[in-house]
């Protein structure tokens, strides 16, 4: 029985590239280097026995000159060219912009608008401005933006009774939620909107 836990095994129907082998080629091995080699190129596909034989005789440096071998062994190999992330201009010119992406379902822009809206102060019908922190506290308590002090106190009492360990048979599973409710109430009871 074959296990898929072997590192490097691919589910494929290719046959092994070794001559006269009828096994399935589930393991890939590097292809031949061509002039101007820059990467693995085409892969060869082998069965387990043949990939083991290939690996035991594989020489990464085959076909390289002494200077190319020295360069490939250098700890600085690959750092001689500038990558986009380390450009002196801070990658400003080539950074992707949101306008470059198609968003037919408005998944990106809708989420961005909600994020911006959550960070802006909101104004209630009575003209009082509610900060983003106060709005998040209202969300924790499950209250609408135009709630008054009486609604705040009533909802706080209801949630404390619901999440307190004394009401849940000593179950401390709601302690984090209770702490959030208490912190939200402490913030809101001092706010001008609930004075």
Secondary structure, 3 states (H helix, E strand, C coil): CCCCCCCCECCCCCECCCCCCCCECCEEEECCCCCCCCCCCCEEEECHHHHHHHHHHCCCCCCCCHHHHHHHHCCCCCCCCCCHHHCCCCCCCCCCCHHHCCCCCCHHHHHHHHHHHHHCCEECCCCCEECHHHHHHHHHHCCCCCCCHHHHHHHHHHHHHHHCHHHCCCCCCCHHHHHHHHHHHHHHHCCHHHC
